[in-house]
Amino acid sequence: MFKRAILLIIVIMICVPAHGAQRDISGNYEASVMGSVMTARIEQDGDALQGVAHVYTGGKKNTYHFTGTINGNRFQASHNSGHIFSGNVTSRGDLVGVLKTRGGHRISVNAARR
């Protein structure tokens, strides 16, 4: 009986991620923000993030390279212009958070994983 209990505990520890376990958010994302379409490609190495975002507005494409970090389900990424996107990874793998512009505006963003 004791051996079964120990075995059960080991199986649970292996199968259930630890609180704050790192999420892998590498991949492609898409969002619609204030009439613009945003796409992003994120690469993750441990807790470090880097990527490129494209914003399509009025037939024009703007490109933003960014870096950031992830800790559990919390992430933060920034562009050298001062824009910061921070928030949470949902259970579906989407990124939900707030984009704070260098001018101080706060914009809610829900970037769906593609």
C-alpha positions, 0 to 999 in steps of 0.5 A, spaced: 500 500 500 505 504 501 509 503 495 502 504 491 501 511 494 509 513 493 508 511 486 501 515 485 505 521 488 511 520 483 506 520 477 502 526 479 508 530 480 511 528 473 504 529 470 502 536 473 506 542 471 509 546 477 506 552 479 509 557 475 512 552 470 514 555 464 510 556 458 513 555 451 509 561 447 514 560 441 509 561 434 505 565 430 500 570 433 494 575 430 490 580 433 486 586 431 487 592 434 483 599 433 482 597 426 489 594 424 491 587 424 497 585 427 501 579 426 507 576 430 512 571 430 515 569 437 521 565 439 523 563 446 529 560 449 528 559 456 525 565 459 527 569 454 523 572 448 524 575 441 520 576 435 517 580 430 511 584 429 507 586 423 502 592 423 497 592 417 494 599 417 491 602 411 495 598 406 501 600 410 506 595 413 510 597 419 515 592 422 517 592 430 522 587 432 522 586 440 525 582 446 522 580 452 521 575 458 516 570 460 515 567 467 510 562 468 504 564 465 506 572 465 510 575 459 513 582 457 515 584 451 518 591 449 520 595 442 526 599 443 521 605 441 518 604 448 512 600 447 511 595 452 506 589 451 505 585 458 500 580 460 498 573 461 498 566 457 491 563 457 490 556 457 489 556 450 495 559 449 493 566 446 496 572 449 492 577 453 494 583 456 495 591 455 500 594 450 502 601 453 505 605 448 511 610 449 506 616 449 502 612 455 496 610 452 494 603 454 490 598 449 487 591 451 490 586 446 488 579 445 493 575 440 490 569 438 495 563 437 495 561 429 
